């Protein structure tokens, strides 16, 4: 875990973490979608 040098509100910290998680999940799903599309194109 990252220890910030300054105190951050737990609500702000949790929202920031949730936003980062959402972005990571979106990138993972996008990557998997691109892989499946290229897979289908290669087999067609």
HUZI-V806728 format. One record per pair of residues at least 12 apart in sequence whose ideal C-beta (glycine too) atoms are under 10 Angstrom apart, sorted by the first residue. I is the first residue (numbers start at 1). J is the second residue. If there is no record, write none. Layout:
I_J / I_J
//
This chain:
none
//
